[in-house]
Amino acid sequence: MTFSPRFAIVTGSSSGIGRATAIALAEAGMDVGITWSSNEAGAEKTAAEVRAQGRRAIVAHLDTTDLDRCGDAVDGLCDELGGIDVFVNNAGLGDNVPFLGMTLEQWRHTVSADLDGAFVAIQRAARRMVDAGNGGRIIATTSVHEHQPRYGSSAYDAAKHGLGGLIKTLALELGEYGITANAVAPGEISTGMTDQEDEDPHDHKRPGVPLGRPGDAREVAAVIAFLASPLSSYVTGASWAVDGGMLQMGPQGGSHLTSNDWRSKKA
């Protein structure tokens, strides 16, 4: 099967990693479906940048906490684009509430946005790919916290662990259709989620990260673009850490901490 992707959807593409990914896929020759939850102006800016690459951009509202509608938004984008070859599940949110103080409502909000909504949206895209019979690429933006937890992020950690497990299962179940499923696990990236939107990551020092700085959204998008391409045809069920080496610092960081400052939700 020869895979030649023409149509992509990137959820949560009004800013940050999602915007950089939509542009990277447009540069690779794909028309792109762009979604927003609360930042319509940002989505339109992404669309303008996609169109500047000579590709079509379709913008739609998609809220992954609205489980009754987010799947329909994916179907609508597929219809408008004319198909779906690449689906990037990037939409999500974080939380910063220690476990003992977290309410069930807060837990459900994060898990709904980061896992339940992802299931609904990915399933709709996968069904389209199977019906079309041309193979496909499913890529989920998880987090380094798919692999290692963070103090004060119990719901987020659980959801990202779950999303990583879902992707591995999809690799098993969808491989017979020529569909690959992979995750990209960013570390600290200079985006709105880390209060560093449009900042140069080289200006921020991170002694605890081997590369010594946060990442740029385009550095994550470059890995996603590879996984979306024909070149990744034998890669499935993997989780690609894009973290400057952060995950390698577990024992090193644990043995070199000199205070209890990490026991703060802001650590």
Secondary structure, 3 states (H helix, E strand, C coil): CCCCCCEEEECCCCCHHHHHHHHHHHHCCCEEEEEECCCHHHHHHHHHHHHCCCCCEEEEECCCCCCCCHHHHHHHHHHHHCCCCEEEECCCCCCCECHHHCCHHHHHHHHHHHHHHHHHHHHHHHHHHHHHCCCEEEEEECCHHHCCCCCCEHHHHHHHHHHHHHHHHHHHHHHHHCEEEEEEEECCECCHHHCCCCCCHHHCCCCCCCCCCCECHHHHHHHHHHHCCHHHCCCCCCEEEECCCHHHHHHHHHHHCCCCCCCCCCC
